[in-house]
């Protein structure tokens, strides 16, 4: 089942496509925070089975008109429980 998440960034270029990166997400259905290690793509065509990732700027406004595609590699838990 494809899930939808959003993430907040200062600049869209902070997200590297096609590389394994750590992200802080929010589940769009439950609003629960989550830290993950994932691979993301701007186009869902590159990862059609991936989850949807809505990229938002720091004040919450959408950074793109379409969701990105994301494959979660590892769930790192609640970002509020992590140091750093």
CNS distance restraints for C-alpha pairs under 8 A (distance, minus, plus):
assign (resid   2 and name CA) (resid  49 and name CA) 7.33 0.50 0.50
assign (resid   2 and name CA) (resid  50 and name CA) 6.69 0.50 0.50
assign (resid   2 and name CA) (resid  51 and name CA) 4.93 0.50 0.50
assign (resid   2 and name CA) (resid  52 and name CA) 7.09 0.50 0.50
assign (resid   3 and name CA) (resid  27 and name CA) 7.92 0.50 0.50
assign (resid   3 and name CA) (resid  51 and name CA) 5.10 0.50 0.50
assign (resid   3 and name CA) (resid  52 and name CA) 6.21 0.50 0.50
assign (resid   4 and name CA) (resid  27 and name CA) 6.36 0.50 0.50
assign (resid   4 and name CA) (resid  28 and name CA) 5.57 0.50 0.50
assign (resid   4 and name CA) (resid  29 and name CA) 7.39 0.50 0.50
assign (resid   4 and name CA) (resid  51 and name CA) 6.02 0.50 0.50
assign (resid   4 and name CA) (resid  52 and name CA) 4.69 0.50 0.50
assign (resid   4 and name CA) (resid  53 and name CA) 5.99 0.50 0.50
assign (resid   4 and name CA) (resid  54 and name CA) 7.54 0.50 0.50
assign (resid   5 and name CA) (resid  25 and name CA) 6.12 0.50 0.50
assign (resid   5 and name CA) (resid  26 and name CA) 5.42 0.50 0.50
assign (resid   5 and name CA) (resid  27 and name CA) 4.60 0.50 0.50
assign (resid   5 and name CA) (resid  28 and name CA) 5.06 0.50 0.50
assign (resid   5 and name CA) (resid  51 and name CA) 7.71 0.50 0.50
assign (resid   5 and name CA) (resid  52 and name CA) 6.20 0.50 0.50
assign (resid   5 and name CA) (resid  53 and name CA) 4.98 0.50 0.50
assign (resid   5 and name CA) (resid  54 and name CA) 6.16 0.50 0.50
assign (resid   6 and name CA) (resid  25 and name CA) 5.59 0.50 0.50
assign (resid   6 and name CA) (resid  26 and name CA) 5.33 0.50 0.50
assign (resid   6 and name CA) (resid  27 and name CA) 6.73 0.50 0.50
assign (resid   6 and name CA) (resid  28 and name CA) 6.57 0.50 0.50
assign (resid   6 and name CA) (resid  53 and name CA) 5.31 0.50 0.50
assign (resid   6 and name CA) (resid  54 and name CA) 4.42 0.50 0.50
assign (resid   6 and name CA) (resid  55 and name CA) 5.74 0.50 0.50
assign (resid   6 and name CA) (resid  56 and name CA) 6.94 0.50 0.50
assign (resid   7 and name CA) (resid  23 and name CA) 7.38 0.50 0.50
assign (resid   7 and name CA) (resid  24 and name CA) 6.23 0.50 0.50
assign (resid   7 and name CA) (resid  25 and name CA) 4.84 0.50 0.50
assign (resid   7 and name CA) (resid  26 and name CA) 6.38 0.50 0.50
assign (resid   7 and name CA) (resid  53 and name CA) 7.23 0.50 0.50
assign (resid   7 and name CA) (resid  54 and name CA) 6.45 0.50 0.50
assign (resid   7 and name CA) (resid  55 and name CA) 5.28 0.50 0.50
assign (resid   7 and name CA) (resid  56 and name CA) 5.97 0.50 0.50
assign (resid   8 and name CA) (resid  24 and name CA) 7.87 0.50 0.50
assign (resid   8 and name CA) (resid  25 and name CA) 7.81 0.50 0.50
assign (resid   8 and name CA) (resid  55 and name CA) 6.20 0.50 0.50
assign (resid   8 and name CA) (resid  56 and name CA) 4.77 0.50 0.50
assign (resid   8 and name CA) (resid  57 and name CA) 5.36 0.50 0.50
assign (resid   8 and name CA) (resid  58 and name CA) 5.32 0.50 0.50
assign (resid   8 and name CA) (resid  60 and name CA) 6.98 0.50 0.50
assign (resid   9 and name CA) (resid  14 and name CA) 7.00 0.50 0.50
assign (resid   9 and name CA) (resid  55 and name CA) 7.29 0.50 0.50
assign (resid   9 and name CA) (resid  56 and name CA) 6.26 0.50 0.50
assign (resid   9 and name CA) (resid  57 and name CA) 5.05 0.50 0.50
assign (resid   9 and name CA) (resid  58 and name CA) 5.36 0.50 0.50
assign (resid  10 and name CA) (resid  14 and name CA) 7.40 0.50 0.50
assign (resid  10 and name CA) (resid  57 and name CA) 5.64 0.50 0.50
assign (resid  10 and name CA) (resid  58 and name CA) 5.34 0.50 0.50
assign (resid  11 and name CA) (resid  57 and name CA) 6.72 0.50 0.50
assign (resid  12 and name CA) (resid  55 and name CA) 7.49 0.50 0.50
assign (resid  12 and name CA) (resid  57 and name CA) 7.61 0.50 0.50
assign (resid  12 and name CA) (resid  63 and name CA) 6.89 0.50 0.50
assign (resid  15 and name CA) (resid  21 and name CA) 7.98 0.50 0.50
assign (resid  16 and name CA) (resid  21 and name CA) 7.44 0.50 0.50
assign (resid  16 and name CA) (resid  40 and name CA) 7.49 0.50 0.50
assign (resid  17 and name CA) (resid  39 and name CA) 7.02 0.50 0.50
assign (resid  17 and name CA) (resid  40 and name CA) 5.37 0.50 0.50
assign (resid  17 and name CA) (resid  41 and name CA) 5.07 0.50 0.50
assign (resid  17 and name CA) (resid  42 and name CA) 7.02 0.50 0.50
assign (resid  18 and name CA) (resid  39 and name CA) 5.61 0.50 0.50
assign (resid  18 and name CA) (resid  40 and name CA) 5.76 0.50 0.50
assign (resid  18 and name CA) (resid  41 and name CA) 6.01 0.50 0.50
assign (resid  19 and name CA) (resid  38 and name CA) 7.96 0.50 0.50
assign (resid  19 and name CA) (resid  39 and name CA) 5.47 0.50 0.50
assign (resid  19 and name CA) (resid  40 and name CA) 7.22 0.50 0.50
assign (resid  20 and name CA) (resid  37 and name CA) 6.43 0.50 0.50
assign (resid  20 and name CA) (resid  38 and name CA) 5.32 0.50 0.50
assign (resid  20 and name CA) (resid  39 and name CA) 4.75 0.50 0.50
assign (resid  20 and name CA) (resid  40 and name CA) 7.84 0.50 0.50
assign (resid  21 and name CA) (resid  37 and name CA) 5.43 0.50 0.50
assign (resid  21 and name CA) (resid  38 and name CA) 5.52 0.50 0.50
assign (resid  21 and name CA) (resid  39 and name CA) 6.34 0.50 0.50
assign (resid  22 and name CA) (resid  35 and name CA) 7.10 0.50 0.50
assign (resid  22 and name CA) (resid  36 and name CA) 5.58 0.50 0.50
assign (resid  22 and name CA) (resid  37 and name CA) 4.36 0.50 0.50
assign (resid  22 and name CA) (resid  38 and name CA) 6.31 0.50 0.50
assign (resid  23 and name CA) (resid  35 and name CA) 5.75 0.50 0.50
assign (resid  23 and name CA) (resid  36 and name CA) 5.44 0.50 0.50
assign (resid  23 and name CA) (resid  37 and name CA) 6.32 0.50 0.50
assign (resid  23 and name CA) (resid  38 and name CA) 7.19 0.50 0.50
assign (resid  24 and name CA) (resid  33 and name CA) 7.14 0.50 0.50
assign (resid  24 and name CA) (resid  34 and name CA) 5.82 0.50 0.50
assign (resid  24 and name CA) (resid  35 and name CA) 4.47 0.50 0.50
assign (resid  24 and name CA) (resid  36 and name CA) 6.49 0.50 0.50
assign (resid  24 and name CA) (resid  79 and name CA) 6.60 0.50 0.50
assign (resid  25 and name CA) (resid  33 and name CA) 5.69 0.50 0.50
assign (resid  25 and name CA) (resid  34 and name CA) 5.11 0.50 0.50
assign (resid  25 and name CA) (resid  35 and name CA) 6.04 0.50 0.50
assign (resid  25 and name CA) (resid  36 and name CA) 7.47 0.50 0.50
assign (resid  26 and name CA) (resid  31 and name CA) 5.42 0.50 0.50
assign (resid  26 and name CA) (resid  32 and name CA) 5.52 0.50 0.50
assign (resid  26 and name CA) (resid  33 and name CA) 4.47 0.50 0.50
assign (resid  26 and name CA) (resid  34 and name CA) 6.07 0.50 0.50
assign (resid  27 and name CA) (resid  31 and name CA) 4.79 0.50 0.50
assign (resid  27 and name CA) (resid  32 and name CA) 5.39 0.50 0.50
assign (resid  27 and name CA) (resid  33 and name CA) 6.50 0.50 0.50
assign (resid  27 and name CA) (resid  34 and name CA) 7.53 0.50 0.50
assign (resid  33 and name CA) (resid  78 and name CA) 5.95 0.50 0.50
assign (resid  33 and name CA) (resid  79 and name CA) 6.61 0.50 0.50
assign (resid  33 and name CA) (resid  80 and name CA) 7.94 0.50 0.50
assign (resid  34 and name CA) (resid  75 and name CA) 7.47 0.50 0.50
assign (resid  34 and name CA) (resid  76 and name CA) 7.21 0.50 0.50
assign (resid  34 and name CA) (resid  77 and name CA) 5.56 0.50 0.50
assign (resid  34 and name CA) (resid  78 and name CA) 4.78 0.50 0.50
assign (resid  34 and name CA) (resid  79 and name CA) 5.70 0.50 0.50
assign (resid  35 and name CA) (resid  75 and name CA) 6.37 0.50 0.50
assign (resid  35 and name CA) (resid  76 and name CA) 5.02 0.50 0.50
assign (resid  35 and name CA) (resid  77 and name CA) 5.44 0.50 0.50
assign (resid  35 and name CA) (resid  78 and name CA) 5.86 0.50 0.50
assign (resid  35 and name CA) (resid  79 and name CA) 5.06 0.50 0.50
assign (resid  36 and name CA) (resid  72 and name CA) 6.55 0.50 0.50
assign (resid  36 and name CA) (resid  73 and name CA) 7.35 0.50 0.50
assign (resid  36 and name CA) (resid  74 and name CA) 5.63 0.50 0.50
assign (resid  36 and name CA) (resid  75 and name CA) 4.59 0.50 0.50
assign (resid  36 and name CA) (resid  76 and name CA) 4.96 0.50 0.50
assign (resid  36 and name CA) (resid  77 and name CA) 7.18 0.50 0.50
assign (resid  37 and name CA) (resid  72 and name CA) 6.11 0.50 0.50
assign (resid  37 and name CA) (resid  73 and name CA) 5.48 0.50 0.50
assign (resid  37 and name CA) (resid  74 and name CA) 5.07 0.50 0.50
assign (resid  37 and name CA) (resid  75 and name CA) 6.56 0.50 0.50
assign (resid  37 and name CA) (resid  76 and name CA) 7.06 0.50 0.50
assign (resid  38 and name CA) (resid  70 and name CA) 6.61 0.50 0.50
assign (resid  38 and name CA) (resid  71 and name CA) 5.51 0.50 0.50
assign (resid  38 and name CA) (resid  72 and name CA) 4.28 0.50 0.50
assign (resid  38 and name CA) (resid  73 and name CA) 4.99 0.50 0.50
assign (resid  38 and name CA) (resid  74 and name CA) 6.88 0.50 0.50
assign (resid  39 and name CA) (resid  70 and name CA) 5.66 0.50 0.50
assign (resid  39 and name CA) (resid  71 and name CA) 5.37 0.50 0.50
assign (resid  39 and name CA) (resid  72 and name CA) 6.64 0.50 0.50
assign (resid  39 and name CA) (resid  73 and name CA) 7.32 0.50 0.50
assign (resid  40 and name CA) (resid  68 and name CA) 6.90 0.50 0.50
assign (resid  40 and name CA) (resid  69 and name CA) 5.62 0.50 0.50
assign (resid  40 and name CA) (resid  70 and name CA) 4.29 0.50 0.50
assign (resid  40 and name CA) (resid  71 and name CA) 6.49 0.50 0.50
assign (resid  41 and name CA) (resid  46 and name CA) 6.68 0.50 0.50
assign (resid  41 and name CA) (resid  47 and name CA) 7.14 0.50 0.50
assign (resid  41 and name CA) (resid  68 and name CA) 5.73 0.50 0.50
assign (resid  41 and name CA) (resid  69 and name CA) 5.17 0.50 0.50
assign (resid  41 and name CA) (resid  70 and name CA) 6.38 0.50 0.50
assign (resid  42 and name CA) (resid  67 and name CA) 7.49 0.50 0.50
assign (resid  42 and name CA) (resid  68 and name CA) 4.55 0.50 0.50
assign (resid  42 and name CA) (resid  69 and name CA) 6.35 0.50 0.50
assign (resid  43 and name CA) (resid  47 and name CA) 7.41 0.50 0.50
assign (resid  43 and name CA) (resid  67 and name CA) 7.89 0.50 0.50
assign (resid  43 and name CA) (resid  68 and name CA) 5.66 0.50 0.50
assign (resid  43 and name CA) (resid  69 and name CA) 6.23 0.50 0.50
assign (resid  44 and name CA) (resid  48 and name CA) 5.22 0.50 0.50
assign (resid  44 and name CA) (resid  50 and name CA) 7.40 0.50 0.50
assign (resid  44 and name CA) (resid  52 and name CA) 7.97 0.50 0.50
assign (resid  44 and name CA) (resid  67 and name CA) 7.71 0.50 0.50
assign (resid  44 and name CA) (resid  68 and name CA) 5.98 0.50 0.50
assign (resid  44 and name CA) (resid  69 and name CA) 4.77 0.50 0.50
assign (resid  46 and name CA) (resid  69 and name CA) 7.68 0.50 0.50
assign (resid  47 and name CA) (resid  69 and name CA) 5.92 0.50 0.50
assign (resid  47 and name CA) (resid  70 and name CA) 7.24 0.50 0.50
assign (resid  47 and name CA) (resid  71 and name CA) 7.85 0.50 0.50
assign (resid  48 and name CA) (resid  69 and name CA) 7.32 0.50 0.50
assign (resid  50 and name CA) (resid  69 and name CA) 5.37 0.50 0.50
assign (resid  50 and name CA) (resid  70 and name CA) 5.10 0.50 0.50
assign (resid  50 and name CA) (resid  71 and name CA) 5.17 0.50 0.50
assign (resid  51 and name CA) (resid  69 and name CA) 5.69 0.50 0.50
assign (resid  51 and name CA) (resid  70 and name CA) 5.11 0.50 0.50
assign (resid  51 and name CA) (resid  71 and name CA) 6.22 0.50 0.50
assign (resid  52 and name CA) (resid  67 and name CA) 5.72 0.50 0.50
assign (resid  52 and name CA) (resid  68 and name CA) 5.74 0.50 0.50
assign (resid  52 and name CA) (resid  69 and name CA) 4.99 0.50 0.50
assign (resid  52 and name CA) (resid  70 and name CA) 6.10 0.50 0.50
assign (resid  53 and name CA) (resid  67 and name CA) 5.28 0.50 0.50
assign (resid  53 and name CA) (resid  68 and name CA) 4.87 0.50 0.50
assign (resid  53 and name CA) (resid  69 and name CA) 5.83 0.50 0.50
assign (resid  53 and name CA) (resid  70 and name CA) 6.21 0.50 0.50
assign (resid  54 and name CA) (resid  62 and name CA) 7.40 0.50 0.50
assign (resid  54 and name CA) (resid  64 and name CA) 7.66 0.50 0.50
assign (resid  54 and name CA) (resid  66 and name CA) 7.44 0.50 0.50
assign (resid  54 and name CA) (resid  67 and name CA) 4.74 0.50 0.50
assign (resid  54 and name CA) (resid  68 and name CA) 6.25 0.50 0.50
assign (resid  55 and name CA) (resid  62 and name CA) 6.27 0.50 0.50
assign (resid  55 and name CA) (resid  63 and name CA) 5.61 0.50 0.50
assign (resid  55 and name CA) (resid  64 and name CA) 6.61 0.50 0.50
assign (resid  55 and name CA) (resid  67 and name CA) 7.09 0.50 0.50
assign (resid  55 and name CA) (resid  68 and name CA) 7.43 0.50 0.50
assign (resid  56 and name CA) (resid  60 and name CA) 5.39 0.50 0.50
assign (resid  56 and name CA) (resid  61 and name CA) 5.50 0.50 0.50
assign (resid  56 and name CA) (resid  62 and name CA) 4.41 0.50 0.50
assign (resid  56 and name CA) (resid  63 and name CA) 4.88 0.50 0.50
assign (resid  56 and name CA) (resid  64 and name CA) 7.59 0.50 0.50
assign (resid  57 and name CA) (resid  61 and name CA) 5.50 0.50 0.50
assign (resid  57 and name CA) (resid  62 and name CA) 6.23 0.50 0.50
assign (resid  57 and name CA) (resid  63 and name CA) 5.67 0.50 0.50
assign (resid  77 and name CA) (resid  81 and name CA) 7.69 0.50 0.50
assign (resid  78 and name CA) (resid  82 and name CA) 7.01 0.50 0.50
